[in-house]
Amino acid sequence: MSRSHRPGLGAVLFFSVAFMLGVYFTFAAVQGDYGLFRRVEIAAERDALSRSLEKLNVEIAEMENLTRRLSDTYLDLDLLDQQARSVLGMIRSDEIVIR
């Protein structure tokens, strides 16, 4: 009189749907638009852009320094001489050019 108890069709269907939903949401949490992998990509991109911003800020500071050194209120004669030589190709009268 032992009778094996098999789950009904409704229970099997319920657990299979619940399992499929669990798999779907787990996949979406890892691979989706707002998933873990996307967050890592965004963090790496943020770090690269921060480094690029720092480099640009250094370049801006250098350019501001050079601009200030060549302004009317503060004139650096050495920098002026260097710029005249490199941009205009000028030389002093006591120099000899060898090509």
Secondary structure as UniProt FT lines:
FT   HELIX           9..31
FT   TURN            33..34
FT   HELIX           36..69
FT   HELIX           77..88
FT   TURN            93..94
//
